[in-house]
């Protein structure tokens, strides 16, 4: 017994190494990496609207502090992919017949009293807090470069917080801060900024409902950050997929509808 103990003490391996050798080392699982920011934004785009052709009616109601009346506008939106959209004004009666055509980032308005279409910027206000681009172009993944800033918890929801910077000039907003729910990729809210980084307005995505195979936000609440109490509510109704031919998204086709 003494011989064995002496041999152990005189062994060339230190006691600590001998003990470690007897321990089985198990690999530590790596923390799950967050998805690519561009993927998060693309998935949120797919939640908001179908990726292929569809039609939806949009009801916009605007309230302003000091005004007792609510301003109401209604539109029918025809969209194919992320680059082609037609917006038909259906109310009020004084604006009925006006149409907008978006091809990529080019936007034109067709007025019943004007023979030629008029070019418009996506950032121009359409009604209330709603810009032309809010209605005609919903392509955050194509218009912005995304960076994941952090994750945070709001109303018991784990959210990605992303910064979206315009990929090129001519988009609706120069910069957007975007909250997207982890796991579901549902859009939660957005803050829209001017070129000088001044907060212009906020948007909340609400009332998720089953529409064309996905739970989508049926109501968007846009609030003016510069004028407290001024807000517009966009409600999406009667969404349906449609096989829309390319000719619908041309100036010549819309001229025939005037």
Protein Blocks (a to p, Z undefined) as FASTA:
>chain_A
ZZmmmmmmmpcbdfklmmmmmpccdddddddddddfklmmmmmmmmmpcfbdcddddddd
dddehiabdcddddddddehjlbccdddfbdfklgoiacddehjaccdddfkbmbdcddd
fklcfbhjbcfklmmoccfklmpccddfbdcdeehiacdddddddfbghiabfbdcdddd
ehjlpafbdcdddfkopafbdcddehiaceehiacdfbdcdddfklghiacddddehiac
ddddfklmcfklmmmmZZ
